[in-house]
Amino acid sequence: MTESAPMVDPECTARSNGAVALSTRDLTSAEGRALWAETLDSTYCEMAVDWPATQSSFGADIIARPVGDLSLSMVRADPHAVVRTAAMIESDPGDDYLLCLITKGSATISQGTHEAVLCDGAFGFVDSSRPFIVNGVTPFEQIVLRTPRALVSSRIGQTVLQDAVGQSISGGSGVGRVASNLLVDLATHDDFCAGSLFAVSSAVLDVVSAAVNHQVDAISLTDRAHADDLRTVQQVMLRDIGEPDRRIADVGAELGMSVRYIHKLFSAAGTTPRAWLYARRFDRARNLLLHSDLGVVEIGVQLGFRDASHFSRAFSRHCGSSPSRFRVENRPGGSPVRGQRSAAAEQA
């Protein structure tokens, strides 16, 4: 994939609902550089910006917007590097992963002992909790996906992720091509309804994670076996997501794994079986609330909650509103569906 990602030229600055738009093209070089550095800090994390000594002018554009629990941005810029140091991490702790995808030009990413060149739709990760460098060595266009650690590590696994940072995932073939094209399509179109973005963001992470798991080959056979075992356990848990009495011991007995081993698999991914399963339940709940005509009670039963009040309380704690209010506020048109109860009734 070598086509440039289309990009509009926004007004100098604009921010609303977590979105960011900036163009330095009409500013002096000094003003543009100062504003660019400030915007990168607020959009991603604290970083220093270095420009080539021979470069007298500088122009750049960024458009960033939330996509469900993620943040997606398009960047077009003249050559420059961003550097995150240990001192910056101490003053501005970060817990996100940044996926960098180059659609035009080239850039290098460096973290730990890993360094890779990105071009032609290739992408790679850097971990904001550790020092890194991203260096645009030519004029470049880039898509950046910022995602919370838990959402990535639960799909890929912490061991694989630590080996994947600073490496290039090809966007030219196989599942890497699918992931690259999906990210470009999502970044260059903003015609998704607000309610669908939660489902879209989950699908994007699934495809990106599949590409990483497929192409990162510098991990041990033991680590690969653990990653495969984790996915097997997760598949069984998802299969039985509607059974409230299903226990980890039952999953272990079916798969021939001990409960202790299953907990170790999830711990290596930065989570627990219970937390992971609840997150998947709420992912599905949001999708069903927005894209099905099932009532709140039916959705709760389908996802393994014992009664409507249990589902409503748990959903409210996790998502910040009751199921019916979430549906009304995010479903296109906000229309009620069969079996939907009022928010007041759910809280009773």
PyMOL commands that set and color helices and strands:
alter all, ss='L'
color gray80, all
select helices_A, chain A and resi 29-43+86-91+149-156+158-164+174-188+194-215+221-239+248-255+259-268+273-291+296-302+308-319+323-330+332-334+343-347
alter helices_A, ss='H'
color red, helices_A
select strands_A, chain A and resi 13-16+19-23+48-50+60-67+70-77+80-84+96-104+106-111+114-119+123-127+132-136+140-148
alter strands_A, ss='S'
color yellow, strands_A
deselect
rebuild
show_as cartoon
